[in-house]
Amino acid sequence: MIFTCLADKDFAGMAGIVRRLTTGPIIVPGLFCPGRTRDAADVAHGLGERAEAVPDVAAALARVRDFPGTVVVCGSMYLLAEVMDRCLSL
């Protein structure tokens, strides 16, 4: 899974749901959204030992490239937009 959320969202309320959505790794990219960015390392820490912070969406996509099965992308609409943009330009 690739997940992150912005600082003005209820991360505490989402964290348990996110952990239950997958038994695999959770990759947490940094997002650039001035004034609303939540630190990827803080998100990963809040999600537990299966979560790994990476610098950005490009690094997240590279990290999941060889994962077997389906990769779910969820959380911020900014994250989804950036993933879609990168995937459509391949």
Secondary structure, DSSP 8 states (H G I E B T S, - for coil): -EEE--TTS-HHHHHHHHHHH-SS-EEEE----TTT---HHHHHHHH-TTEEEESSHHHHHHHHTT-SS---EEE-HHHHHHHHHHHHT-
